[in-house]
Amino acid sequence: MCIRDRVEATYDDPARPTEVMVAVTETGMRDDDLRGVRHLVTLSRNSNKQWRVTRYRRGELRRVHFR
């Protein structure tokens, strides 16, 4: 199985971030219907400067089949 991962991060303010959204996309799955899976994680920094996961979403990237 040849799975490829791609990680992207988006910051609210790159100089002093208080929130970051990280997207991890897994592709290359050997499945007839599924092209990949995308995980979206949002982290927020609290007043103690600790990062906490505040949101998690998972989505599937489906193949298009023409008949």
C-alpha positions as CSV (number, residue, x, y, z in Angstrom):
1,M,0.0,0.0,0.0
2,C,1.4,3.4,-1.0
3,I,0.0,6.0,1.3
4,R,1.2,9.6,0.9
5,D,0.7,12.1,3.7
6,R,0.5,15.9,3.3
7,V,0.5,18.2,6.3
8,E,-0.5,21.9,6.1
9,A,-0.8,24.4,8.9
10,T,-2.7,27.7,8.8
11,Y,-2.2,30.3,11.6
12,D,-4.4,33.2,12.6
13,D,-1.3,35.4,13.1
14,P,2.0,33.9,12.0
15,A,4.0,36.3,14.2
16,R,2.0,35.5,17.4
17,P,-0.4,32.7,16.8
18,T,-3.3,32.0,19.2
19,E,-5.0,29.5,16.9
20,V,-3.7,27.1,14.3
21,M,-5.6,24.7,12.0
22,V,-3.6,21.6,10.9
23,A,-4.8,19.5,7.9
24,V,-3.4,16.1,7.4
25,T,-4.3,14.5,4.1
26,E,-3.6,10.8,3.5
27,T,-3.9,9.7,-0.2
28,G,-2.9,6.8,-2.3
29,M,-5.1,4.2,-0.7
30,R,-5.8,1.1,-2.7
31,D,-9.6,1.3,-2.5
32,D,-12.2,1.4,-5.3
33,D,-14.2,4.2,-3.7
34,L,-11.8,6.0,-1.3
35,R,-9.1,8.3,-2.6
36,G,-8.0,9.5,0.8
37,V,-8.8,10.8,4.2
38,R,-8.4,14.4,5.5
39,H,-8.1,15.2,9.2
40,L,-8.6,18.8,10.3
41,V,-7.5,19.7,13.8
42,T,-7.9,23.2,15.3
43,L,-5.7,24.1,18.3
44,S,-6.0,27.2,20.4
45,R,-3.5,28.7,22.9
46,N,-4.9,29.4,26.3
47,S,-3.8,32.1,28.8
48,N,-1.1,29.7,30.2
49,K,0.3,29.5,26.7
50,Q,-0.7,25.8,26.4
51,W,-2.1,24.5,23.2
52,R,-5.4,22.6,23.3
53,V,-7.3,20.8,20.7
54,T,-10.6,22.7,20.3
55,R,-12.0,21.0,17.2
56,Y,-11.5,17.8,15.1
57,R,-13.1,16.9,11.8
58,R,-12.5,13.9,9.5
59,G,-13.5,13.8,5.9
60,E,-13.2,11.2,3.2
61,L,-12.1,12.0,-0.4
62,R,-14.2,9.8,-2.6
63,R,-13.6,8.7,-6.2
64,V,-16.0,9.7,-8.9
65,H,-17.4,6.7,-10.9
66,F,-18.9,7.3,-14.3
67,R,-21.3,4.6,-15.7
